[in-house]
C-alpha cells in the first residue's frame, strides 16, 4: 500500500476540482487531484456543450421549415438526417472534451492520482485498493448525477438520462421526457424540432426555473404549442413492451392518457455524488441527505479541514458557479485554518430554449410582496422581435420601492441569454432603475424591450 502526503487533496477533476487544484497551487500548497471516472467535466461531456450542439441543429431545422413567412420558400421537404445530426454533436463534443483532457494531461504526473476515493478519517483517504493519501485538508468536488426513480429503472435501457442522449447514433421516433426543468425543456424542444414526437411530463406545474406565476403561465402556453406539454402530470405506470415503453399518466385536467414511446428520458433532477465517500467515517456533521453541513461563504464543513464545492454541495449546479466555488475552496484549503468568505457573483440562470428563459437576482417567490414593484413588457409588439418573427415573450423586472435598485427579473423572450448578462452586471453593480435607464439603448434592438419594462417600473414607483 502506497502512501502519499500532500497539503490539499482534491476529490474530483471536474470544473470545481480543476479550479480548486489551480487555486491551491497558486496559494503555494502542494495539491493532489484524484479522479476515478472519465475526465472532461460534466459540461463538456454530457452537459452544456453537447446539449447546445443538439439545440443548434434543432434551430437550423426550425428556421428552414419556417421561412415561408418571410417570402423565402424552400423547394421540396426539409430532410432531417438523424445520423448526421448526432455525428456532428459527438464530433464537436469530443473536441471540447479533448481540450479539457489536454489541460489535465499537462499537469505534473505527481499531482494526479487515478481511483475512487473514500475517507478513512478527516485527513486520510483511501484511493482504490492501492494508495492512501494523507492530506492537511480535503476538497470534495465530486459533482452530481441524474436521479433515476425506481419506476423507470425497471425499464432497463429504454429509460435514459441526458448523458445517454449524446451517445445516440440516430434520433428516435418518439420520446417521453420526465421532468419540466431546464434539461427537460431544452432537450424536449430540441428533439421536437428535429421531428421526434415528444411529450414532456412535469409533476408540480414547473416550467424551467420560473417562479413568477404570470411568466410561468406564458411560458407554459408557448411550450404547449411546440410539443405535448403536461406540467402537472401524474405518472401512474411505465411498462416496457419489447423495445417500447407504454406510459400511463393523469394530465393536469384529470384526463387519463396512455402513450407509447421508444424511450423515456428521465430529467427529474440531480443528486450530489457523495455516496461512495464513506463520510460516516469522518467527524463531519451530515444533514438528512447525507451531505456535510458547511458554510456557504467559506465552503468549509464546520471547523474541519474539509471543503465542498461545485455540484457536490447541491446549491447551484452551474459551471461558472462551480469554477468560482472551486477557486474559493482550493484557496481556503491551502490556507487552512485561515479561511475567508468569498463573494458570489450576481445570480443568473438561463434555459437555452426558444424563446429563451432567464432569471437574474432575486426570484419572484422570494421577494416580500410590498417591498417591490414589477415592470412588465410583452415582446409580442416589440419592434425588433416582430421584424425577426421572434415576438413571443413576457418579462418582469423587480425594483425595490425604497432604494429604487433593480433586484431581480424573470422572463421568457428572444435573446434572453444576452439580456440576462446586462441585468446581472447591473445587479452586481447595485444600479438603480434610474441609472439603468441612463444607459444607452440602440435602435432597433431587442434590448429596447428591457427599457420598456424598466420605464414601466419607474411609473409604478411614482
C-alpha positions as a printed NumPy array, in Angstrom:
array([[  0.   ,   0.   ,   0.   ],
       [  1.494,   3.304,  -1.164],
       [  1.075,   6.429,   0.978],
       [  1.172,   9.974,  -0.427],
       [  1.447,  13.108,   1.692],
       [  0.027,  16.385,   0.359],
       [ -1.234,  19.728,   1.607],
       [ -4.509,  19.603,  -0.331],
       [ -6.276,  16.541,  -1.728],
       [ -9.   ,  17.33 ,  -4.283],
       [-11.553,  14.587,  -4.968],
       [-12.928,  15.073,  -8.481],
       [-11.414,  16.539, -11.633],
       [-14.45 ,  18.398, -12.966],
       [-14.949,  22.157, -13.219],
       [-14.813,  22.708,  -9.437],
       [-11.95 ,  20.261,  -8.863],
       [ -9.741,  21.666, -11.602],
       [-10.348,  25.198, -10.334],
       [ -9.574,  24.101,  -6.754],
       [ -6.324,  22.455,  -7.871],
       [ -5.13 ,  25.588,  -9.672],
       [ -6.072,  27.805,  -6.725],
       [ -4.309,  25.602,  -4.177],
       [ -1.14 ,  25.559,  -6.279],
       [ -1.324,  29.326,  -6.755],
       [ -1.515,  29.695,  -2.977],
       [  1.782,  27.826,  -2.666],
       [  0.424,  24.481,  -1.449],
       [  1.142,  21.011,  -2.767],
       [ -2.015,  19.543,  -4.293],
       [ -3.182,  16.138,  -5.484],
       [ -6.064,  15.77 ,  -7.96 ],
       [ -7.919,  12.45 ,  -7.532],
       [-10.326,  11.164, -10.185],
       [-11.85 ,   7.727, -10.576],
       [-14.106,   8.382, -13.559],
       [-13.801,   9.892, -17.02 ],
       [-12.011,  13.203, -17.38 ],
       [-13.562,  16.061, -19.297],
       [-16.097,  17.729, -16.919],
       [-19.853,  17.171, -16.98 ],
       [-20.314,  20.342, -19.026],
       [-18.079,  19.228, -21.868],
       [-19.017,  15.532, -21.924],
       [-22.756,  15.34 , -21.268],
       [-23.988,  18.8  , -20.275],
       [-23.695,  22.337, -21.569],
       [-21.805,  21.78 , -24.787],
       [-23.384,  18.671, -26.371],
       [-26.868,  19.927, -25.459],
       [-26.169,  23.241, -27.208],
       [-24.909,  21.329, -30.256],
       [-28.218,  19.451, -30.395],
       [-30.137,  22.701, -29.908],
       [-28.176,  24.341, -32.739],
       [-29.202,  21.537, -35.1  ],
       [-32.805,  21.879, -33.935],
       [-32.793,  25.63 , -34.533],
       [-31.445,  25.11 , -38.056],
       [-34.295,  22.682, -38.781],
       [-36.88 ,  25.052, -37.322],
       [-35.735,  28.075, -39.317],
       [-35.582,  26.015, -42.502],
       [-39.204,  24.981, -42.061],
       [-40.488,  28.437, -41.045],
       [-39.027,  30.634, -43.779],
       [-42.257,  30.962, -45.778],
       [-43.461,  33.879, -43.652],
       [-40.516,  35.927, -44.956],
       [-41.33 ,  35.052, -48.561],
       [-38.457,  32.587, -48.62 ],
       [-39.656,  29.238, -49.979],
       [-37.621,  26.049, -49.835],
       [-38.468,  23.729, -52.736],
       [-39.212,  20.237, -51.503],
       [-39.359,  18.928, -47.962],
       [-36.68 ,  19.701, -45.402],
       [-34.966,  16.41 , -44.575],
       [-33.514,  15.814, -41.125],
       [-30.834,  13.126, -41.102],
       [-30.614,  11.92 , -37.509],
       [-27.327,  10.138, -38.088],
       [-25.7  ,  13.286, -39.444],
       [-27.131,  15.344, -36.591],
       [-25.718,  13.023, -33.944],
       [-22.412,  12.592, -35.766],
       [-21.778,  16.339, -35.578],
       [-22.917,  16.507, -31.962],
       [-20.475,  13.782, -30.96 ],
       [-17.641,  15.049, -33.143],
       [-17.76 ,  18.563, -31.712],
       [-18.419,  17.247, -28.192],
       [-15.296,  15.108, -28.404],
       [-13.315,  18.171, -29.433],
       [-14.465,  20.11 , -26.341],
       [-13.664,  17.137, -24.11 ],
       [-10.21 ,  16.753, -25.649],
       [ -9.362,  20.358, -24.755],
       [-10.181,  19.732, -21.094],
       [ -8.336,  16.41 , -21.057],
       [ -5.294,  18.063, -22.632],
       [ -5.238,  20.509, -19.738],
       [ -5.275,  17.645, -17.233],
       [ -2.588,  15.776, -19.18 ],
       [ -0.342,  18.832, -18.96 ],
       [ -0.359,  18.713, -15.161],
       [  2.626,  17.139, -13.39 ],
       [  2.128,  13.378, -13.044],
       [  2.935,  13.595,  -9.338],
       [ -0.131,  15.831,  -8.889],
       [ -2.622,  13.283, -10.302],
       [ -3.977,  10.044,  -8.925],
       [ -6.456,   7.695, -10.6  ],
       [ -9.015,   5.884,  -8.476],
       [-12.148,   6.376,  -6.399],
       [-11.51 ,   7.976,  -3.01 ],
       [-13.175,   7.333,   0.316],
       [-12.494,   8.786,   3.744],
       [-10.775,   6.805,   6.484],
       [-10.846,   9.885,   8.704],
       [-10.935,  13.669,   8.181],
       [ -7.389,  13.816,   6.829],
       [ -6.82 ,  10.325,   5.44 ],
       [ -8.201,   8.975,   2.174],
       [ -8.141,   5.512,   0.643],
       [ -7.898,   5.653,  -3.163],
       [ -8.8  ,   2.398,  -4.863],
       [ -7.026,  -0.522,  -3.241],
       [ -3.542,   0.787,  -3.883],
       [ -2.948,   4.177,  -2.237],
       [ -3.561,   6.095,   0.957],
       [ -3.463,   9.888,   0.853],
       [ -2.597,  11.845,   3.982],
       [ -3.757,  15.425,   3.455],
       [ -3.753,  18.519,   5.615],
       [ -7.071,  19.457,   4.016],
       [ -9.512,  17.964,   1.51 ],
       [-11.753,  19.465,  -1.167],
       [-14.828,  17.434,  -2.141],
       [-15.635,  18.248,  -5.775],
       [-17.303,  15.027,  -6.877],
       [-20.092,  16.587,  -8.941],
       [-23.631,  15.247,  -9.28 ],
       [-25.589,  12.575, -11.131],
       [-29.114,  12.392, -12.582],
       [-31.787,  10.887, -10.365],
       [-33.474,   7.72 , -11.718],
       [-36.627,   6.758,  -9.745],
       [-37.315,   3.046,  -9.284],
       [-40.304,   3.099, -11.653],
       [-38.027,   3.963, -14.552],
       [-35.04 ,   1.837, -13.544],
       [-37.255,  -1.177, -14.212],
       [-37.383,  -0.194, -17.904],
       [-33.742,  -1.136, -18.494],
       [-32.13 ,   0.558, -21.49 ],
       [-35.459,   2.096, -22.531],
       [-35.084,   4.559, -19.628],
       [-32.253,   7.003, -20.245],
       [-30.698,  10.117, -18.759],
       [-29.363,  13.137, -20.626],
       [-25.874,  11.553, -20.708],
       [-27.26 ,   8.747, -22.884],
       [-28.742,  11.096, -25.48 ],
       [-25.274,  12.12 , -26.597],
       [-24.279,   8.515, -27.229],
       [-27.057,   8.026, -29.809],
       [-26.079,   7.289, -33.391],
       [-29.538,   8.245, -34.648],
       [-32.653,  10.021, -33.426],
       [-35.635,   8.047, -32.074],
       [-39.191,   8.486, -33.343],
       [-40.973,   9.003, -30.008],
       [-39.769,  10.004, -26.573],
       [-41.274,  10.91 , -23.209],
       [-39.336,  13.441, -21.153],
       [-39.946,  13.131, -17.414],
       [-39.31 ,  16.5  , -15.802],
       [-40.03 ,  20.056, -16.912],
       [-36.886,  21.66 , -15.56 ],
       [-34.183,  23.259, -17.676],
       [-32.785,  19.96 , -19.026],
       [-36.235,  18.586, -19.828],
       [-37.352,  21.72 , -21.679],
       [-34.101,  22.188, -23.596],
       [-33.822,  18.601, -24.8  ],
       [-37.574,  18.2  , -25.255],
       [-37.883,  21.209, -27.537],
       [-34.701,  20.366, -29.448],
       [-35.876,  16.816, -30.176],
       [-39.344,  18.054, -31.153],
       [-37.781,  20.433, -33.689],
       [-35.792,  17.502, -35.063],
       [-39.051,  15.685, -35.896],
       [-39.152,  13.456, -32.815],
       [-42.631,  13.108, -31.26 ],
       [-42.119,  14.489, -27.754],
       [-44.228,  14.546, -24.6  ],
       [-42.774,  16.483, -21.654],
       [-44.335,  15.392, -18.365],
       [-43.754,  17.58 , -15.329],
       [-45.12 ,  16.869, -11.88 ],
       [-45.593,  20.102,  -9.913],
       [-46.524,  22.708, -12.502],
       [-42.894,  23.601, -13.016],
       [-41.769,  25.365, -16.2  ],
       [-37.987,  25.534, -16.098],
       [-36.754,  27.643, -13.163],
       [-39.582,  30.209, -13.321],
       [-41.367,  31.195, -10.106],
       [-43.329,  34.266, -11.33 ],
       [-46.885,  32.967, -11.96 ],
       [-47.595,  35.219, -14.954],
       [-44.308,  34.491, -16.695],
       [-44.606,  30.784, -15.916],
       [-48.137,  30.703, -17.353],
       [-46.991,  32.441, -20.524],
       [-44.101,  30.002, -20.925],
       [-46.428,  27.035, -20.418],
       [-48.609,  28.207, -23.306],
       [-45.59 ,  28.743, -25.574],
       [-44.137,  25.285, -24.988],
       [-47.573,  23.707, -25.176],
       [-47.683,  24.807, -28.801],
       [-44.275,  23.271, -29.566],
       [-44.801,  19.756, -28.159],
       [-47.169,  17.899, -25.846],
       [-46.532,  19.604, -22.544],
       [-48.111,  18.384, -19.306],
       [-46.507,  20.346, -16.441],
       [-48.811,  18.747, -13.843],
       [-48.9  ,  15.128, -14.986],
       [-49.104,  12.271, -12.503],
       [-47.398,   9.223, -13.978],
       [-49.15 ,   6.083, -12.772],
       [-47.229,   3.437, -14.701],
       [-44.373,   2.959, -17.154],
       [-44.23 ,  -0.556, -18.579],
       [-41.756,  -1.986, -21.047],
       [-43.261,  -3.834, -24.007],
       [-40.406,  -5.212, -26.118],
       [-38.42 ,  -2.221, -27.318],
       [-41.204,   0.204, -26.438],
       [-42.491,   1.793, -23.255],
       [-46.154,   2.358, -22.505],
       [-46.674,   5.3  , -20.142],
       [-49.962,   5.92 , -18.337],
       [-50.486,   9.268, -16.636],
       [-53.197,  11.617, -15.403],
       [-52.955,  15.038, -17.056],
       [-53.439,  18.351, -15.294],
       [-57.124,  18.439, -16.283],
       [-57.744,  14.976, -14.847],
       [-57.778,  13.008, -18.105],
       [-56.21 ,   9.545, -18.165],
       [-53.675,   9.304, -21.006],
       [-51.715,   6.355, -22.373],
       [-48.885,   6.797, -24.875],
       [-46.193,   4.552, -26.314],
       [-42.593,   5.706, -26.722],
       [-39.225,   4.389, -27.86 ],
       [-37.516,   5.856, -24.793],
       [-38.272,   7.577, -21.53 ],
       [-35.761,  10.379, -20.875],
       [-35.666,  10.971, -17.124],
       [-34.741,  14.573, -16.304],
       [-36.135,  14.612, -12.78 ],
       [-33.223,  16.319, -11.056],
       [-29.681,  15.546,  -9.933],
       [-28.092,  14.488,  -6.657],
       [-24.57 ,  15.131,  -5.294],
       [-22.069,  12.295,  -5.76 ],
       [-21.142,  11.68 ,  -2.133],
       [-22.483,   8.162,  -1.564],
       [-19.131,   6.441,  -2.082],
       [-17.04 ,   8.789,   0.069],
       [-17.682,   6.964,   3.395],
       [-18.482,  10.268,   5.089],
       [-19.748,   8.387,   8.146],
       [-16.113,   7.524,   8.837],
       [-15.342,  11.219,   9.386],
       [-16.275,  13.562,  12.215],
       [-18.27 ,  15.75 ,   9.797],
       [-21.838,  16.674,  10.691],
       [-24.167,  15.411,   7.942],
       [-27.641,  16.65 ,   7.041],
       [-30.683,  14.464,   6.375],
       [-29.493,  13.86 ,   2.803],
       [-26.054,  12.697,   3.917],
       [-24.303,  15.897,   2.807],
       [-21.753,  17.646,   5.034],
       [-23.15 ,  20.706,   6.781],
       [-20.979,  23.555,   5.565],
       [-20.638,  27.343,   5.493],
       [-21.837,  28.596,   2.081],
       [-19.466,  31.573,   2.305],
       [-16.243,  29.703,   3.082],
       [-17.397,  26.246,   1.824],
       [-15.858,  24.736,   4.981],
       [-17.576,  21.801,   6.707],
       [-17.864,  23.009,  10.282],
       [-14.411,  23.61 ,  11.743],
       [-12.955,  20.637,   9.882],
       [-10.228,  20.722,   7.199],
       [-12.799,  19.686,   4.58 ],
       [-14.321,  21.937,   1.916],
       [-17.106,  21.15 ,  -0.554],
       [-17.519,  22.854,  -3.938],
       [-19.479,  22.68 ,  -7.169],
       [-22.406,  20.36 ,  -7.865],
       [-21.366,  18.199,  -4.901],
       [-22.817,  20.738,  -2.461],
       [-26.191,  20.762,  -4.206],
       [-26.59 ,  24.557,  -4.336],
       [-26.022,  25.958,  -7.835],
       [-25.161,  23.26 , -10.415],
       [-23.746,  25.704, -12.961],
       [-20.279,  25.689, -14.491],
       [-19.346,  29.272, -13.614],
       [-20.544,  28.774, -10.035],
       [-18.593,  25.509,  -9.778],
       [-15.436,  27.224, -11.027],
       [-15.865,  30.109,  -8.556],
       [-16.544,  27.744,  -5.669],
       [-13.614,  25.536,  -6.62 ],
       [-11.308,  28.538,  -6.608],
       [-12.528,  29.61 ,  -3.156],
       [-12.379,  26.081,  -1.74 ],
       [ -8.892,  25.476,  -3.118],
       [ -7.603,  28.737,  -1.695],
       [ -9.146,  28.146,   1.733],
       [ -7.933,  24.55 ,   1.804],
       [ -4.387,  25.709,   1.066],
       [ -4.524,  28.365,   3.781],
       [ -6.398,  26.32 ,   6.399],
       [ -7.039,  27.126,   9.231],
       [ -7.034,  30.709,   7.947],
       [-10.163,  30.674,   5.778],
       [-12.062,  33.586,   4.284],
       [-15.522,  34.041,   2.768],
       [-15.808,  34.625,  -0.95 ],
       [-18.101,  36.985,  -2.806],
       [-20.605,  35.254,  -5.05 ],
       [-21.404,  36.885,  -8.345],
       [-24.911,  38.074,  -9.158],
       [-27.207,  35.048,  -9.567],
       [-28.002,  34.265, -13.194],
       [-29.839,  31.277, -14.695],
       [-30.58 ,  30.619, -18.373],
       [-32.525,  27.95 , -20.247],
       [-31.479,  27.754, -23.913],
       [-34.978,  27.233, -25.23 ],
       [-36.653,  29.306, -27.948],
       [-37.848,  31.727, -26.698],
       [-35.159,  31.69 , -24.065],
       [-35.833,  31.671, -20.343],
       [-33.73 ,  33.671, -17.904],
       [-33.683,  34.679, -14.26 ],
       [-31.393,  37.225, -12.618],
       [-31.095,  38.141,  -8.972],
       [-33.957,  37.585,  -6.546],
       [-36.733,  35.231,  -7.599],
       [-40.318,  36.479,  -7.518],
       [-41.236,  33.825,  -4.963],
       [-38.509,  35.001,  -2.567],
       [-39.495,  38.682,  -2.55 ],
       [-41.758,  40.28 ,   0.053],
       [-44.942,  41.38 ,  -1.703],
       [-44.93 ,  45.041,  -0.628],
       [-41.181,  45.578,  -0.996],
       [-41.012,  45.913,  -4.783],
       [-42.778,  46.92 ,  -7.965],
       [-42.892,  44.878, -11.16 ],
       [-42.029,  46.413, -14.516],
       [-43.505,  44.483, -17.432],
       [-43.02 ,  44.206, -21.16 ],
       [-44.57 ,  41.904, -23.732],
       [-42.298,  41.06 , -26.652],
       [-45.26 ,  40.391, -28.923],
       [-45.274,  44.01 , -30.14 ],
       [-41.591,  44.781, -29.538],
       [-40.15 ,  46.216, -32.758],
       [-37.013,  44.172, -33.465],
       [-38.653,  40.999, -32.204],
       [-41.522,  41.421, -34.698],
       [-39.065,  42.119, -37.51 ],
       [-37.428,  38.752, -36.872],
       [-40.75 ,  36.939, -36.225],
       [-39.442,  36.064, -32.78 ],
       [-42.057,  38.131, -30.962],
       [-43.045,  35.745, -28.188],
       [-42.218,  36.624, -24.626],
       [-43.072,  38.292, -21.333],
       [-40.57 ,  39.973, -18.998],
       [-40.987,  41.055, -15.389],
       [-38.307,  43.158, -13.675],
       [-38.403,  43.739,  -9.925],
       [-37.37 ,  47.083,  -8.391],
       [-37.113,  47.858,  -4.678],
       [-39.659,  50.502,  -3.656],
       [-37.382,  52.32 ,  -1.209],
       [-33.897,  52.211,  -2.753],
       [-35.143,  52.067,  -6.387],
       [-32.484,  49.421,  -7.005],
       [-33.008,  46.674,  -9.534],
       [-33.253,  43.453,  -7.506],
       [-34.24 ,  40.739,  -9.984],
       [-36.069,  39.613, -13.102],
       [-37.77 ,  36.587, -14.612],
       [-38.759,  36.271, -18.23 ],
       [-39.175,  34.31 , -21.4  ],
       [-38.28 ,  36.019, -24.641],
       [-35.888,  36.453, -27.561],
       [-32.17 ,  36.881, -26.836],
       [-32.768,  36.153, -23.155],
       [-29.234,  34.795, -22.73 ],
       [-27.739,  38.152, -23.737],
       [-30.144,  40.431, -21.859],
       [-29.547,  38.297, -18.769],
       [-25.907,  39.334, -18.74 ],
       [-26.774,  43.038, -18.898],
       [-29.099,  42.624, -15.934],
       [-26.606,  40.532, -13.961],
       [-23.987,  43.239, -14.417],
       [-26.491,  45.915, -13.331],
       [-27.383,  43.889, -10.24 ],
       [-23.774,  43.268,  -9.28 ],
       [-23.059,  46.993,  -9.653],
       [-26.096,  47.758,  -7.442],
       [-27.625,  50.085, -10.03 ],
       [-30.943,  51.828,  -9.504],
       [-33.594,  51.695, -12.177],
       [-32.875,  55.364, -12.923],
       [-29.172,  54.662, -13.504],
       [-30.055,  51.746, -15.774],
       [-32.325,  53.957, -17.86 ],
       [-29.489,  56.444, -18.329],
       [-27.529,  53.702, -20.118],
       [-27.577,  53.681, -23.959],
       [-30.164,  51.624, -25.854],
       [-29.587,  51.382, -29.597],
       [-32.487,  51.221, -32.064],
       [-33.799,  48.822, -33.205],
       [-32.682,  46.09 , -30.808],
       [-34.452,  43.56 , -28.623],
       [-32.942,  45.242, -25.554],
       [-35.411,  48.108, -26.089],
       [-37.934,  45.717, -24.572],
       [-35.915,  45.782, -21.357],
       [-36.052,  49.576, -21.403],
       [-39.848,  49.421, -21.682],
       [-40.013,  47.17 , -18.615],
       [-37.734,  49.49 , -16.638],
       [-39.847,  52.519, -17.6  ],
       [-42.957,  50.65 , -16.504],
       [-41.348,  50.04 , -13.116],
       [-40.478,  53.732, -12.744],
       [-44.089,  54.664, -13.447],
       [-45.249,  52.342, -10.685],
       [-42.688,  53.74 ,  -8.249],
       [-44.113,  57.21 ,  -8.71 ]])
